[in-house]
Amino acid sequence: MLRTSITIMLLAVSLGVAHAGDPAAGKDKSQACAACHGKTGNSKNPMYPRLAGQYEDYLFQALKQYKSGKRQNAIMKGQVANLSTKDMADLAAYYASQKGLVNTTP
């Protein structure tokens, strides 16, 4: 029983950090995103979603879904085509750390 509990706990911990991103690396990788979403993810154009302050996991999952085709958007499909899982995690961490929708403190 103890062995099973430890295995489950380790699995949960590893899944939780499997996509932990680096906000500084994400900032460096966000140049292409800025054209539509703004430099910090606070687009002034309502046509493009505001990324700043969104939950990191939400942003990461959205990027993965664009890459897999589960979410359909011709522009985003092209943008994420060459992103690695680490790239997506870093971008998600960067935008989540910005002042915006959910996160109101930088």
RAPECOR-V669976 format. One record per backbone hydrogen bond with DSSP energy under -1.0 kcal/mol. NH is the residue of the N-H (numbers start at 1). CO is the residue of the C=O. E is the energy in kcal/mol with one decimal. If there is no record, write none. Layout:
nh={NH;NH}
co={CO;CO}
e={E;E}
This chain:
nh={5;6;7;8;9;10;11;12;13;14;15;16;17;20;26;27;28;29;34;36;37;38;48;51;52;53;54;59;60;61;62;63;64;65;66;67;68;69;71;77;78;79;80;83;88;89;90;91;92;93;94;95;96;97;100;101}
co={1;2;3;4;5;6;7;8;9;10;11;12;13;17;22;23;24;25;30;33;33;34;45;41;41;95;51;55;56;57;58;59;60;61;62;63;64;65;65;73;74;75;76;80;84;85;86;87;88;89;90;91;92;93;103;52}
e={-2.3;-2.5;-2.2;-2.5;-2.4;-2.7;-2.2;-2.4;-2.4;-2.5;-2.3;-1.9;-1.4;-1.5;-2.5;-2.3;-1.6;-1.6;-1.6;-1.2;-2.8;-1.6;-2.0;-1.9;-1.8;-2.6;-1.9;-2.3;-2.6;-2.7;-2.5;-2.3;-2.3;-2.4;-2.2;-2.3;-2.5;-1.3;-1.9;-2.7;-1.5;-1.8;-2.4;-1.8;-2.3;-2.3;-2.6;-2.5;-2.4;-2.3;-2.4;-2.5;-2.2;-1.3;-3.3;-2.4}
